[in-house]
Amino acid sequence: MLKKYEKIIIPIIAVILGLLVGMLILVASGLNIGALFSSLLQGATGIKAGSSLNLRYPGELLVTAIPLIFTGLAIGFAYRCGMFNIGADGQVIFGSLCAVAFALLVPLPGPLAAIVTLLVGGIGGALWAFIPGILKVKFNISEVVTGIMFNYVALYGCNYFIRILPGSTDTKTAEIPANAALKSEFLSSITNNSRLHWGIVVVIIAAILYWFIIEKTSFGYQLRATGFNKEGARYAGIKADRSVVLSIMISGFLAGLAGSMLVQGTFTWGRILVASEGYGFDGIAVALVGGCNAIGIFLAGLLFALLSVSETILQVAGIPREIAQIISSSIIFFVAIQYIIKFALDRFGKKKNRAVSSKKEAA
Amino acid sequence: MDIIISMCTSGLMIAPPIIIAALGAMFAERSGVINIAVEGIMTVGAFVAATVCVLLEPSMSSNAGWVAVIAAVVAGVIYSVLLAISAINFRADQTIAGTAVNLLSTGLCVYLCQVIFGQQRTIAFTTGISRIQSVPILGDIPIIGDILFKNVYPTFYIAIILTVIVWYVAFKTPFGLRLRACGENPHAAASVGVKVIRMRWIGVLLSGAFAGLAGAFLVLTTSIQFTANTIHGTGFIAIAALIFGKWNPWGCFGAGLFFGLSQALGTRASLIPVLNLIPSDFFNCIPYILTVIVLIFTAGRSVAPKAEGQIYDAGQR
């Protein structure tokens, strides 16, 4: 009974434990727990004492969630194929550089500009992911190490190219042409002028494709089989090396799309980054909490976005905003130690079973 | 000439935290645990050091820095328990556990700053660790004295001493042999009576102590306060130095020094002809690119600890 629902129960337990950690820390520092939950409620709905539902809040929540869901899908995809794409952060940065450079330098007519810019960002991410992929296959170098190293190469290297784009200032590039952006007056108007953009449609399509490719196609099956047992896959006639590189490139493509979303949707310009914004690392959390499946990742993306948008509200309510970050990192921590949670659940389950059976015997 | 000397002085200030954190990570990785969490433990070390320094300076003046360093080492050990217990006892994926520990550190430290100081950073301290004006006799040697023995932070000499100690402990003592055995073939080690779980705990806690120390040195020499960006990737540079130095203490020292100097060069490149054509952003990339290149060239040869990253399960053969 418990085993069957383990995939759902463990993330939920992790989220609850994460919230508990946050509450404990608030209590220990003499702060009000109630404000935590009222801030989360306000972050999701805009409801606070005396005011009613404000659709702007869920709109902004989705804006924050879109890139998170993309990096979650990216890391989830690689994870399902037996790889840990910790380099997603760099792929987001490089993807957004490619997208903004393309949008600024290559004018295209009408909505074509938006679509091609989107894809260019994705392809940028895929190319950045190609490096750890090919190094893993050719030289047997762990994608974790190359991924981390290339995160920093992307961070510093891309800043240079952002700076030399025409019209760039010290902090950002010029605004991209309106027809290359994903801005939507319609979506914005139904959410009380939030920044909600067409990316929400793109991310839904991406999540459906993710599910379809991984679960329903023989291509996805080959990629997963390679990750599960490379030698076995090779015996079965799968081109294993090619599968490894393709898996991480698809993962990189999804991360690159997160970069496109930042450039075309959240902002409409490229930015000089002083430090990583951590989209790739948050993606690890989203993927793990979401159990690496499409619906789970979507929901987990909304959860982490909620924690993130609540930060400002928390700060206003007199609670240090970092509590949100503490809660989200605790959640990853608890998902990481799921072995011990499973162990505890098993123990608990057995005891219950035993209690039930002994009751039956008694009866 | 002045530029070269000032570059070296600044390099010798940047390098010690990298070297020390790399030495620490070596203990963890040699025992079989990947320590991605160096960055996070350094963050905690830097936060504790800065806080203790700020709080003690009024009463202890210049000694406060050194008390702060000790506090940071203790904090590093305590914080690394999180990684040890999850990666060794609870069988978490070491990379994921390390990432969680990293993410938690910034949140926790800045949160505590807000609670203690009411802002997202610590208050500035006045001295931290001070430079040695000139080492007697050695400081008078021309050029070499100017570079190595004048205006240098004592942290550089401590890094040298620690490198020697780590080399001796890891490669010349039975303890070191056992520790390395746990990272190469834990089951073989267990079969001759080495307690693998305990050795891995020691490895991770030692790396915590070193990373805490490194964080303290970083904030007390290069900065005046702790902020969320104080460590800014230095932990990952340390991991790069560890790999670049082929998991060997002397290698860590050389790589750390080299990365420190290349950073110092990066900030001064605009003053030097020819080099000023290269944007400083690219100098920041050097450690990472070089590390990947070294990995390519050493591919196929077994330099990394073999059982690194594997969960030790005594029942599995």
Contacts between the chains, C-beta under 8 A, distances in Angstrom:
chain1	res1	chain2	res2	distance
A	25	B	111	7.2
A	29	B	115	4.8
A	84	B	93	7.8
A	84	B	95	5.7
A	84	B	96	7.8
A	86	B	95	6.7
A	86	B	99	7.1
A	135	B	292	7.2
A	135	B	295	7.4
A	135	B	296	6.8
A	138	B	299	7.9
A	139	B	295	7.1
A	139	B	296	5.5
A	139	B	299	3.6
A	139	B	300	7.3
A	140	B	299	6.2
A	140	B	300	7.3
A	141	B	292	7.7
A	141	B	295	4.8
A	141	B	296	7.1
A	141	B	299	6.2
A	144	B	34	7.8
A	144	B	36	7.8
A	144	B	95	5.5
A	145	B	239	7.8
A	145	B	243	6.6
A	145	B	291	7.8
A	145	B	292	7.9
A	145	B	295	6.8
A	146	B	292	5.7
A	146	B	295	7.4
A	148	B	36	7.5
A	148	B	236	5.7
A	148	B	239	7.1
A	149	B	236	7.8
A	149	B	240	6.4
A	149	B	288	4.0
A	149	B	289	7.4
A	149	B	291	5.5
A	149	B	292	5.2
A	150	B	288	7.0
A	150	B	292	7.4
A	152	B	233	5.8
A	152	B	236	6.5
A	152	B	284	7.5
A	152	B	285	7.0
A	152	B	288	4.8
A	153	B	285	4.8
A	153	B	288	5.0
A	153	B	289	6.0
A	156	B	281	4.7
A	156	B	282	7.3
A	156	B	284	4.0
A	156	B	285	5.0
A	157	B	281	6.4
A	157	B	282	6.9
A	157	B	285	5.5
A	159	B	281	5.2
A	160	B	279	4.9
A	160	B	281	4.1
A	160	B	282	6.8
A	274	B	229	7.0
A	275	B	229	5.4
A	275	B	232	6.3
A	275	B	233	7.9
A	278	B	103	7.6
A	281	B	99	6.2
A	281	B	102	7.7
A	281	B	103	6.1
A	284	B	96	6.9
A	284	B	99	5.8
A	285	B	103	7.7
A	288	B	96	6.8
A	320	B	110	7.5
A	320	B	111	4.8
A	320	B	114	3.6
A	320	B	115	6.5
A	322	B	106	7.7
A	322	B	107	4.6
A	322	B	108	7.4
A	322	B	110	4.6
A	322	B	111	3.9
A	322	B	114	6.7
A	322	B	120	7.9
A	323	B	107	7.7
A	323	B	111	6.1
A	324	B	107	7.8
A	325	B	103	7.0
A	325	B	104	8.0
A	325	B	106	6.8
A	325	B	107	3.2
A	325	B	110	7.9
A	325	B	111	7.9
A	326	B	104	6.5
A	326	B	107	4.2
A	326	B	108	5.8
A	326	B	111	6.1
A	328	B	103	7.3
A	328	B	107	7.9
A	329	B	100	5.6
A	329	B	103	3.7
A	329	B	104	3.9
A	329	B	107	5.8
A	330	B	100	7.8
A	330	B	104	6.6
A	332	B	96	7.1
A	332	B	99	6.9
A	332	B	100	4.2
A	332	B	103	6.6
A	333	B	82	7.4
A	333	B	86	6.9
A	333	B	97	7.1
A	333	B	100	4.0
A	333	B	101	7.4
A	333	B	104	6.7
A	335	B	96	7.8
A	336	B	86	6.0
A	336	B	92	4.1
A	336	B	93	6.3
A	336	B	96	4.5
A	336	B	97	4.7
A	336	B	100	5.4
A	337	B	86	4.9
A	337	B	90	4.1
A	337	B	91	7.9
A	337	B	92	4.8
A	337	B	97	7.2
A	338	B	92	7.9
A	339	B	90	5.7
A	339	B	91	4.3
A	339	B	92	6.9
A	340	B	89	7.9
A	340	B	90	4.3
A	340	B	91	7.7
